[in-house]
């Protein structure tokens, strides 16, 4: 609840996304993943996790290696989440 609402923002039209777009994107992602070689990606994701576990270790190079191996943003984020955890606002 906002105690000081902006009257100009009261009737903001919300974006409505077509559910078909989500299905199409998931299909494209599945097709992309099926075409890549998993071995090299698993190796560099492991290196990313190891680097993330080292205090102060640089992460840009391991992240770049993951991208070059065909890793998705979600896969890279999940690897980092496994080490650092996720923020829970409680």
One Martini backbone bead per residue (centre of mass of N, CA, C, O) as a GRO file, in nm:
protein
   90
    1UNK     BB    1   0.093   0.037   0.026
    2UNK     BB    2   0.052   0.367  -0.077
    3UNK     BB    3   0.051   0.680   0.084
    4UNK     BB    4   0.170   0.832  -0.202
    5UNK     BB    5   0.002   0.860  -0.460
    6UNK     BB    6   0.001   0.891  -0.804
    7UNK     BB    7  -0.247   1.014  -0.999
    8UNK     BB    8  -0.111   0.944  -1.285
    9UNK     BB    9  -0.084   0.615  -1.195
   10UNK     BB   10  -0.377   0.485  -1.165
   11UNK     BB   11  -0.413   0.419  -1.506
   12UNK     BB   12  -0.225   0.183  -1.575
   13UNK     BB   13  -0.134  -0.010  -1.836
   14UNK     BB   14  -0.097  -0.338  -1.865
   15UNK     BB   15   0.088  -0.591  -1.968
   16UNK     BB   16   0.000  -0.832  -2.224
   17UNK     BB   17   0.086  -1.162  -2.269
   18UNK     BB   18   0.112  -1.401  -2.492
   19UNK     BB   19   0.116  -1.739  -2.432
   20UNK     BB   20   0.238  -1.830  -2.706
   21UNK     BB   21   0.516  -1.702  -2.669
   22UNK     BB   22   0.614  -1.892  -2.443
   23UNK     BB   23   0.596  -2.153  -2.605
   24UNK     BB   24   0.788  -2.070  -2.829
   25UNK     BB   25   1.039  -2.017  -2.652
   26UNK     BB   26   1.060  -2.299  -2.527
   27UNK     BB   27   1.101  -2.442  -2.798
   28UNK     BB   28   1.360  -2.294  -2.883
   29UNK     BB   29   1.526  -2.377  -2.635
   30UNK     BB   30   1.509  -2.683  -2.673
   31UNK     BB   31   1.643  -2.684  -2.951
   32UNK     BB   32   1.908  -2.555  -2.866
   33UNK     BB   33   1.988  -2.770  -2.650
   34UNK     BB   34   1.984  -3.021  -2.853
   35UNK     BB   35   2.241  -2.904  -3.034
   36UNK     BB   36   2.431  -2.926  -2.809
   37UNK     BB   37   2.716  -2.982  -2.610
   38UNK     BB   38   2.731  -3.086  -2.279
   39UNK     BB   39   3.020  -3.135  -2.176
   40UNK     BB   40   3.151  -2.849  -2.193
   41UNK     BB   41   2.938  -2.710  -2.019
   42UNK     BB   42   2.973  -2.872  -1.758
   43UNK     BB   43   3.266  -2.791  -1.715
   44UNK     BB   44   3.228  -2.472  -1.700
   45UNK     BB   45   3.019  -2.476  -1.474
   46UNK     BB   46   3.212  -2.599  -1.266
   47UNK     BB   47   3.419  -2.367  -1.278
   48UNK     BB   48   3.225  -2.151  -1.185
   49UNK     BB   49   3.161  -2.272  -0.909
   50UNK     BB   50   3.450  -2.272  -0.806
   51UNK     BB   51   3.500  -1.968  -0.832
   52UNK     BB   52   3.258  -1.879  -0.652
   53UNK     BB   53   3.387  -2.031  -0.392
   54UNK     BB   54   3.603  -1.819  -0.417
   55UNK     BB   55   3.743  -1.565  -0.261
   56UNK     BB   56   3.752  -1.311  -0.504
   57UNK     BB   57   3.697  -1.439  -0.761
   58UNK     BB   58   3.681  -1.422  -1.084
   59UNK     BB   59   3.384  -1.447  -1.320
   60UNK     BB   60   3.395  -1.358  -1.618
   61UNK     BB   61   3.544  -1.589  -1.761
   62UNK     BB   62   3.356  -1.826  -1.682
   63UNK     BB   63   3.105  -1.698  -1.808
   64UNK     BB   64   3.212  -1.675  -2.096
   65UNK     BB   65   3.259  -1.980  -2.130
   66UNK     BB   66   2.961  -2.056  -2.103
   67UNK     BB   67   2.862  -1.902  -2.349
   68UNK     BB   68   3.050  -2.044  -2.558
   69UNK     BB   69   2.911  -2.335  -2.472
   70UNK     BB   70   2.582  -2.252  -2.459
   71UNK     BB   71   2.485  -2.106  -2.226
   72UNK     BB   72   2.244  -1.989  -2.029
   73UNK     BB   73   2.129  -1.766  -1.814
   74UNK     BB   74   1.988  -1.975  -1.632
   75UNK     BB   75   2.232  -2.168  -1.593
   76UNK     BB   76   2.424  -1.962  -1.473
   77UNK     BB   77   2.244  -1.867  -1.240
   78UNK     BB   78   2.214  -2.148  -1.108
   79UNK     BB   79   2.511  -2.188  -1.042
   80UNK     BB   80   2.529  -1.935  -0.856
   81UNK     BB   81   2.295  -2.008  -0.666
   82UNK     BB   82   2.436  -2.267  -0.552
   83UNK     BB   83   2.647  -2.082  -0.398
   84UNK     BB   84   2.489  -1.802  -0.297
   85UNK     BB   85   2.206  -1.803  -0.349
   86UNK     BB   86   1.904  -1.636  -0.245
   87UNK     BB   87   1.693  -1.381  -0.212
   88UNK     BB   88   1.499  -1.319   0.097
   89UNK     BB   89   1.229  -1.116   0.181
   90UNK     BB   90   1.189  -1.131   0.554
   0.00000   0.00000   0.00000
